Each structure stands twice: as structure tokens, then as C-alpha cells.
């Protein structure tokens, strides 16, 4: 059974920075894609950024230039560095992992990021 545990959420003022981290445990076949989604109240869960085993990344347009995703394949971790945060970034952030090309998607329980004005 694959498990994901997120850490690093919290409260930050607009313009500030936060770093999220996610640790995966259990067996999942490589290659994989790991990433972060977020869900704000009243909104659907949406992709923030993801990264493949090989290091290819993709970002939502709203976070390009502000967020950076990285991973450590050996440690089974994926991190999200978030800079220049604004109130619209407030959401629960979920870590996700999926074996490529069409494996089951596994989710973490989420970590709350609150950006105050």
C-alpha cells in the first residue's frame, strides 16, 4: 500500500514563502509522476505542479515563476517551494503519486496553506 505524508503547511503573509514536503512509502513501480494539487473552498481540486522520475516538470499557469517543484527519487520525496504567495494560493495542498503511464493515483491527506493579506 502506497502512503503519502505531507508536511510544511501553515499561515504566511502575502508576499511570503512556504515549502511543502511529501514523503512516499510503499511499493510503486517506476517511472512515476509526483506532484501537488490544491483545493480551495468551493473549488475543484486542481494541479499545481508535477514532476516525473526523469525530472520533467509542469506547472499551472497561476504559479509559474513563483513555485518550484523538485524530487529526490532515492528518498521518495517531492517538495514544493512557494514564493511570492498571495491570498489566492490559500488552499489545502495534496501530494499525489502515480506510476506511469496509467497507474493508480495515490493521494496524501493534505496540508493547509493559508495566506493572509
Order of alpha helices (4+ residues) and beta strands (2+ residues): beta-beta-beta-beta-beta-beta-beta-beta-beta-beta-beta
